């Protein structure tokens, strides 16, 4: 039996099946398209995803570690700007051996209540690579009020990479640990 356009029942089923398949392909392609920025931490050797969270431009985080000589905390503060990470401030308690002793133009060293701050920094990084301390460094990610010891994400002594990546829905299903 045909309708007024000359399409029979079998033809309508084929059109519906074709439309369904086309819509499914469109959804799969859309799910694979990377459109979301995320701050990710990966194992530098294997590329294995260790941690991720969605981020917006301007979001900030810190990395705290214990200085191997002074044995006092150092905190480096970063902000997401597009696909780059900008170090904008650093704080530490003891100024001496092993600490950077040169400021870039515009940076200021101030002492507030016994803590040194390097302010007005604008150091750009496409990514941050570091080795998770094995003895006393205790590298810790400071993110939105949380403290995440990096040794809980990968073994001490391993190299990690922190960067901003474009992530798709499929990437997120890969296994977000944030």
PAZAPA-4460 file (N, C-alpha, C; in steps of 0.05 Angstrom, whole numbers, plus 32768, in hexadecimal, padded with zeros to 4 digits):
% residues 178
    n_x    n_y    n_z   ca_x   ca_y   ca_z    c_x    c_y    c_z   seq   type   mol
   8011   7FE9   8000   8000   8000   8000   8012   8019   8000     1      X     A
   800C   802C   7FEF   801B   8044   7FEC   800C   805C   7FF6     2      X     A
   801B   8071   8000   800E   808A   8007   800D   809C   7FEF     3      X     A
   8005   80B5   7FF3   8002   80C7   7FDD   801D   80CE   7FCF     4      X     A
   8034   80C9   7FDD   804E   80CF   7FD0   8059   80B6   7FC3     5      X     A
   804B   80A1   7FC3   8053   8089   7FB6   8067   8078   7FC6     6      X     A
   8068   807D   7FE1   807A   806E   7FF2   8069   8059   8000     7      X     A
   8071   8040   7FFE   8063   802B   800B   806D   8027   8027     8      X     A
   8060   8015   8035   8067   8010   8051   8084   8008   8055     9      X     A
   808E   7FF7   8043   80AB   7FEE   8045   80BD   8006   8040    10      X     A
   80B5   8018   802E   80C5   8030   8028   80C6   8043   8040    11      X     A
   80AF   8045   804E   80AF   8056   8066   80C1   804B   807C    12      X     A
   80C2   8031   807F   80D4   8024   8093   80F1   802A   808B    13      X     A
   80F7   8029   8072   8113   802E   8069   811A   804B   806E    14      X     A
   8108   805E   8069   810D   807A   806E   8111   807F   808C    15      X     A
   8101   8072   809D   8104   8075   80BA   811E   8069   80C3    16      X     A
   8125   8052   80B9   813E   8045   80C1   8156   8056   80B8    17      X     A
   8155   8061   80A0   816A   8072   8096   816C   808B   80A8    18      X     A
   8155   8097   80AF   8155   80AF   80C0   8161   80A9   80DB    19      X     A
   8159   8092   80E6   8164   808A   8100   8182   8086   80FF    20      X     A
   818C   8079   80EB   81A9   8074   80E8   81B7   808F   80E4    21      X     A
   81AC   80A0   80D4   81B8   80BA   80D0   81BA   80CA   80EA    22      X     A
   81A4   80CA   80F9   81A4   80D8   8113   81B8   80CC   8127    23      X     A
   81BA   80B1   8127   81CE   80A4   8138   81EA   80AB   8130    24      X     A
   81F0   80AC   8117   820B   80B4   810E   8211   80D0   8116    25      X     A
   81FD   80E2   8113   8201   80FE   811B   8207   8100   8139    26      X     A
   81F8   80F1   8149   81FD   80F2   8166   8218   80E7   816D    27      X     A
   8221   80D2   8160   823C   80C7   8165   8251   80DB   815E    28      X     A
   824F   80E8   8147   8262   80FC   813F   8262   8113   8152    29      X     A
   824B   811C   815B   8249   8132   816E   8256   812A   8189    30      X     A
   8253   8112   8191   825E   8109   81AB   827D   8107   81A9    31      X     A
   8287   8103   8190   82A4   8101   818D   82B2   811C   8189    32      X     A
   82A2   8131   8184   82AD   814C   817F   82B7   8159   8199    33      X     A
   82D0   815F   819B   82DB   816B   81B3   82D3   8189   81B5    34      X     A
   82C3   8190   81CA   82BA   81AB   81CC   82BC   81B6   81E9    35      X     A
   82C2   81A5   81FC   82C3   81AC   8218   82E0   81AE   8221    36      X     A
   82E8   81C4   822F   8303   81C6   823A   8303   81B8   8255    37      X     A
   8319   81A9   8259   831D   819B   8273   833A   819E   827C    38      X     A
   833E   81A0   8295   8358   819F   82A1   835D   8181   82A5    39      X     A
   8373   8177   8299   8378   815A   829B   8394   8156   82A7    40      X     A
   8397   813F   82B4   83B1   8136   82BD   83B5   811B   82B1    41      X     A
   83CB   8117   82A3   83D2   80FE   8296   83ED   80F4   829F    42      X     A
   83F0   80DA   829F   840B   80CE   82A2   841B   80D6   828A    43      X     A
   8432   80E3   828D   8442   80EC   8277   844D   80D6   8265    44      X     A
   8452   80BF   8271   845D   80A9   8261   8448   809A   8251    45      X     A
   8432   8095   825C   841D   8084   824F   8407   8095   8243    46      X     A
   8404   80AE   824C   83ED   80BE   8243   83D3   80B7   8250    47      X     A
   83D4   80A4   8263   83BC   809C   8271   83AF   80B3   8281    48      X     A
   8395   80B6   827E   8387   80CB   828C   8385   80C3   82AA    49      X     A
   838E   80D6   82BB   838E   80D1   82D8   8378   80E1   82E5    50      X     A
   8372   80F9   82DA   835E   810B   82E7   8355   811F   82D2    51      X     A
   833C   8127   82D4   8333   813D   82C3   831B   814A   82CF    52      X     A
   8317   8163   82C8   8300   8172   82D1   82FB   8188   82BC    53      X     A
   82E2   818F   82B7   82DC   81A5   82A5   82E6   81BF   82B0    54      X     A
   82F0   81D1   829E   82F9   81EB   82A6   82EF   8200   8293    55      X     A
   82EE   8218   829E   82E7   8230   828F   8300   8242   828F    56      X     A
   8301   8254   827B   8316   8267   827A   8316   8277   8294    57      X     A
   832E   827C   82A0   8330   828B   82B8   8331   827A   82D1    58      X     A
   8329   8261   82CF   832A   824F   82E7   8346   824C   82F1    59      X     A
   834A   824D   830C   8365   824B   8317   8368   8232   8328    60      X     A
   8381   822A   832C   8388   8213   833D   83A4   8217   8346    61      X     A
   83AC   8207   835A   83C8   8209   8364   83D5   81EE   8366    62      X     A
   83EF   81EE   8367   83FE   81D6   836C   8410   81DD   8384    63      X     A
   840C   81CE   839A   841C   81D1   83B2   8430   81BB   83B4    64      X     A
   8448   81C1   83BD   845D   81AD   83C1   8470   81B6   83D7    65      X     A
   847E   81A4   83E3   8491   81AA   83F8   84AC   81AC   83EC    66      X     A
   84BA   81C3   83F1   84D4   81C7   83E6   84E8   81B4   83F2    67      X     A
   84F9   81A8   83E2   850B   8193   83EB   8521   819D   83FE    68      X     A
   8528   81B6   83FC   853E   81C1   840D   8532   81CF   8425    69      X     A
   851F   81E1   8421   8513   81F0   8437   84FF   81E0   8447    70      X     A
   84F3   81CC   8439   84DE   81BC   8445   84C6   81CC   844E    71      X     A
   84C0   81E0   843E   84A9   81F1   8443   8497   81F1   842A    72      X     A
   847E   81F7   842C   846C   81F6   8415   8471   820C   8401    73      X     A
   846E   8204   83E7   846E   8217   83D1   8454   8212   83C2    74      X     A
   8446   8228   83BB   842D   8225   83AC   8430   8236   8392    75      X     A
   842B   8229   837C   842B   8237   8362   840E   8238   8359    76      X     A
   8405   8250   8351   83E9   8254   8349   83E7   8258   832B    77      X     A
   83D4   824B   831F   83D0   824B   8302   83B4   8252   82FB    78      X     A
   83B0   825E   82E3   8396   8265   82D9   8394   825A   82BD    79      X     A
   837C   8250   82B5   8377   8247   829A   8371   825F   8288    80      X     A
   8380   8262   8273   837B   8276   825F   837C   8269   8244    81      X     A
   8364   8263   8239   8362   8254   8220   836D   8238   8224    82      X     A
   8381   8231   8213   838D   8217   8216   83A7   8217   8226    83      X     A
   83AD   822E   8231   83C6   8231   8240   83C1   8234   825E    84      X     A
   83D6   822E   826D   83D6   8232   828A   83E8   8249   8290    85      X     A
   83DF   825C   82A0   83EE   8273   82A7   83F5   8273   82C4    86      X     A
   840F   8272   82CB   8417   8274   82E7   8415   8292   82EE    87      X     A
   8404   8299   8301   8400   82B5   8308   840A   82BC   8324    88      X     A
   8411   82A9   8334   841A   82AF   834F   8428   8297   835B    89      X     A
   843B   829C   836E   8448   8287   837C   844C   8290   8399    90      X     A
   8449   827D   83AC   844E   8285   83C8   8461   8270   83D4    91      X     A
   8472   827A   83E7   8485   8268   83F4   848D   8276   840E    92      X     A
   8497   8266   8421   849E   8270   843B   84BC   8277   843F    93      X     A
   84CD   826A   842F   84EA   826E   8433   84F7   8275   8419    94      X     A
   8504   828C   8418   8511   8295   83FF   852F   828F   8401    95      X     A
   8538   827D   83F1   8554   8276   83F2   855C   8262   83DC    96      X     A
   856E   8250   83E3   8578   823C   83D0   8561   822D   83C3    97      X     A
   8562   822A   83A9   854E   821B   839A   8536   822B   8392    98      X     A
   8533   8243   839A   851D   8254   8392   8526   8266   837C    99      X     A
   8514   826B   8369   851A   827D   8353   8520   8299   835E   100      X     A
   8537   82A4   8356   853F   82BD   8361   853D   82D4   834D   101      X     A
   8530   82CF   8336   852D   82E4   8322   850F   82E7   831C   102      X     A
   8506   8300   831C   84EB   8306   8315   84E9   830F   82F9   103      X     A
   84D4   8308   82EB   84D0   8311   82D0   84C6   832E   82D2   104      X     A
   84C8   833D   82BC   84BE   8359   82BC   84A1   835A   82C5   105      X     A
   849B   836C   82D8   8481   8370   82E2   847A   8360   82FB   106      X     A
   8489   834A   8300   8484   833A   8317   848E   8348   8330   107      X     A
   8481   8342   8347   8488   834E   8360   848B   8339   8375   108      X     A
   849F   833C   8386   84A2   832A   839E   8499   833A   83B6   109      X     A
   8485   832F   83C4   847B   833D   83DC   847B   8328   83F3   110      X     A
   847E   8333   840C   847E   8323   8424   8466   832B   8434   111      X     A
   8453   8319   8438   843C   831E   8448   843B   830A   845F   112      X     A
   843D   8313   8477   843B   8303   848F   844E   82EB   848E   113      X     A
   8466   82EF   8484   847A   82DA   8484   8479   82C8   846C   114      X     A
   8467   82CC   845A   8465   82BC   8441   846C   82CD   8429   115      X     A
   847E   82C3   8418   8486   82D2   8400   8472   82CB   83EA   116      X     A
   846C   82DF   83DA   845B   82DC   83C2   8468   82E8   83AA   117      X     A
   8469   82DA   8395   8471   82E6   837B   8456   82EB   836D   118      X     A
   8451   8305   8369   8437   830D   835D   843B   8319   8341   119      X     A
   8425   831D   8334   8425   8329   8318   8434   8317   8305   120      X     A
   8434   82FD   830A   8441   82EB   82F7   842E   82E7   82DF   121      X     A
   843B   82E1   82C9   842B   82D9   82B1   843D   82C6   82A0   122      X     A
   8441   82AF   82AC   8452   829B   829E   8440   8286   8291   123      X     A
   8443   8284   8277   8431   8273   8267   843D   8257   8264   124      X     A
   842B   8243   8267   8433   8227   8263   841E   8219   8253   125      X     A
   8426   820B   823D   8412   81FB   822F   840A   81E2   8240   126      X     A
   841C   81DA   8251   8417   81C4   8264   842C   81C5   827A   127      X     A
   8426   81B7   8290   8438   81B6   82A6   8440   8198   82A9   128      X     A
   845A   8193   82A8   8464   8178   82AC   8473   8178   82C6   129      X     A
   846D   8164   82D7   847C   8162   82F0   847E   8145   82F8   130      X     A
   8492   813F   8308   8495   8125   8314   8489   8126   8330   131      X     A
   8478   8113   8336   846B   8111   8350   8481   810A   8364   132      X     A
   8484   811B   8379   849A   8117   838D   8498   80FB   839A   133      X     A
   84B0   80F0   839E   84B1   80D5   83AB   84B7   80D6   83C9   134      X     A
   84C3   80EC   83D2   84CB   80EC   83EE   84BA   8100   83FF   135      X     A
   84BD   811A   83F9   84AF   812D   840A   84A0   8143   83FB   136      X     A
   84A2   8144   83E1   8496   815A   83D2   8478   815B   83D5   137      X     A
   846B   8144   83D7   844E   8143   83DB   843E   8156   83C9   138      X     A
   8443   8154   83AF   8435   8165   839B   8417   8162   839F   139      X     A
   8409   8178   83A1   83EC   8178   83A5   83DF   818C   8393   140      X     A
   83CA   8183   8385   83BA   8194   8374   83A5   81A2   8386   141      X     A
   83A4   81BC   8385   8390   81CC   8394   837C   81D6   8380   142      X     A
   8364   81CA   8381   8350   81D0   836D   8334   81D4   837A   143      X     A
   8329   81EB   8378   830F   81F2   8381   8309   81E8   839E   144      X     A
   831C   81EE   83AF   8319   81E7   83CC   8321   81CB   83D3   145      X     A
   8328   81BB   83BE   8331   819F   83C4   8350   819E   83C3   146      X     A
   835B   818C   83D2   8377   8186   83D1   837A   8169   83C7   147      X     A
   8387   8166   83B0   838A   814C   83A4   83A7   8144   83A2   148      X     A
   83B1   8133   83B5   83CD   812B   83B4   83D2   811C   8399   149      X     A
   83E6   8125   838A   83EB   8119   8370   83F4   80FC   8372   150      X     A
   83FF   80F4   8389   8407   80D8   838D   83EF   80C6   838D   151      X     A
   83D6   80D1   8391   83BE   80C1   8390   83B5   80BC   8373   152      X     A
   83C0   80CB   8360   83B9   80C9   8344   83CC   80B7   8334   153      X     A
   83E6   80B8   833C   83FB   80A8   832F   8410   80A3   8344   154      X     A
   8421   8090   833F   8436   8088   8352   844B   809E   8356   155      X     A
   8455   80A2   836E   846B   80B5   8372   8483   80AE   8360   156      X     A
   848F   80C2   8355   84A5   80BF   8343   849C   80BF   8326   157      X     A
   8483   80BC   8320   847A   80BC   8305   8476   80D9   82FB   158      X     A
   8477   80DC   82E1   8474   80F7   82D4   8457   80FA   82CC   159      X     A
   844C   8112   82D2   8431   8118   82CA   8431   8131   82B9   160      X     A
   841C   8134   82A9   8418   814C   8299   83FD   8158   82A0   161      X     A
   83FC   8172   82A6   83E3   8180   82AB   83DF   8194   8294   162      X     A
   83C7   8193   8288   83C2   81A5   8272   83A4   81A8   826E   163      X     A
   839D   81BA   825C   8381   81BE   8254   837E   81AF   823A   164      X     A
   8369   819F   8238   8363   8190   8220   8346   8195   8218   165      X     A
   8341   8194   81FE   8325   8193   81F5   831B   8177   81F8   166      X     A
   8304   8173   8204   82FA   8158   8209   82DE   8155   81FE   167      X     A
   82D9   813E   81F3   82BE   8138   81E9   82AE   8127   81FD   168      X     A
   8295   8122   81F7   8284   8111   8208   8290   80F5   8209   169      X     A
   829A   80EB   81F3   82A6   80D0   81F2   82BF   80D0   8204   170      X     A
   82D0   80E6   8202   82E8   80E7   8213   82E0   80E6   8230   171      X     A
   82CA   80F4   8238   82C1   80F5   8253   82B9   80D9   825D   172      X     A
   82AC   80CA   824B   82A4   80AF   8252   82BB   809C   8255   173      X     A
   82D3   80A4   824B   82EB   8094   824E   82F2   808F   826B   174      X     A
   82EA   80A2   827C   82EF   809D   8298   82F9   80B5   82A7   175      X     A
   82E7   80C8   82AC   82EE   80DF   82BC   82F1   80D7   82D9   176      X     A
   8306   80E2   82E6   830B   80DB   8302   8308   80F4   8313   177      X     A
   82FC   8109   8309   82FA   8121   8319   82E1   8120   832B   178      X     A
***
